């Protein structure tokens, strides 16, 4: 999926995961001559944009994410219509956890504020009837059901946006490692230098390099962004024989998230026959260039959770399949989407730190970043939450009233 260019572009996008690919697509839609560079092979499995599934949900404790999800869902549909195949399987979504959990209570308030229909269920018989007897609510737990849920196919989705960008004239190059970004002559535009000795000129530049964000931004600007890569493990568990159909999207089985300790999330039986994805939302700090691929997150807490919530339905011996992935965590679990500033002013945009909940937002992040590049400002999204400067004001970033959802698990 490579193509040659003349070395001069309106915009150079560095990093061809979901965020970079969506950005290249949105910029190309706006008539910008766009170059998308990838350090590794396209569709590689070394970062955060690969694999079998990601969930989409509109339920958040924070008020500012649900509107982004609602827009993203529409943009996913539009992209599918344009390409002619589907990467998004719709399901309901259910959030469960102790009724007094601060995050769940904030989630309910957020749904009400954002006019997202939400059904709160405290009765076990209603939950059993709704989900074919699969879910069990432990004592003192509650369930919240929303219609907007579903499963995204990540590798297929990245390929979709790259294909759409190419159709619109974007130039894509993989196995190109960017080592330096400098101001152009007379402080005009930017020059992007690669490890192979090539240099590309652009009027603007976008950095969407996932777990490598802190390294590249620091080497370019001296700014140290508090974005910590985590190595995480995705687990698939065997549904007991004869019950597989109950866990299928066709029977209405939802994507789900379980708040509290541990924070668990999962998807229906879809990716692999007879296997349900049930994973721990967390991991352990890592260097993205020196990962210990054999390391797995503890599954003991996941086993205990399965025995509580899916008793008699899912086997808890060991997961059948484990896959490695990475998160790029900020201290407040909010994104970084901002102009780099300094000598680069508004000519370099950074988008990173998506903290394990960003993939579904790819299309709206692409739209936002393209607007920043083209217009210098953004409509329809509260960008104050994603500023780089928030970490100067407070190393912890944005203040939150609910519990951390990932950070408490980083030492597993």
Buried (B, 14 or more C-beta within 10 A) or exposed (E): BEEEBEEEBBBBBBBBBBBBBBBBBBBBBBEBBBBBBBBBEBBBEBBBBBBBBBBBBBBBBBBBBBBBBBBBBEBBBEBBEEBEEBBBBBBBBBBBBBBEBBBBBBBBEBBEEBEBEBEEBEEBEBBBEBBBEBBBBEEEBBBBBBBBBBBBBBBBBBBBBBBBBBEBEBBBBBBBBBBEBEBEEEEEBBBBBBEEEEEBBBBBBBBBBBBBBBBBBEEBBEBEBBBBBBBBBBBBBBBBEEBBEBBBBEBEBBBBBBBBBBBBBBBBBBBBEBBBBBBBBBBBEBEBEEBEEEEBBBBEBBBEBBEBBBEEBBBBEEBBBBBBBBBBBBBBBBBBBBBBBEEBEBBBBBBBBBBBBBBBBBBBBBBBBBBBBBEEEBEEBEBEBBBBEBBEEEEEBBEBEBBBBBBBBBEB
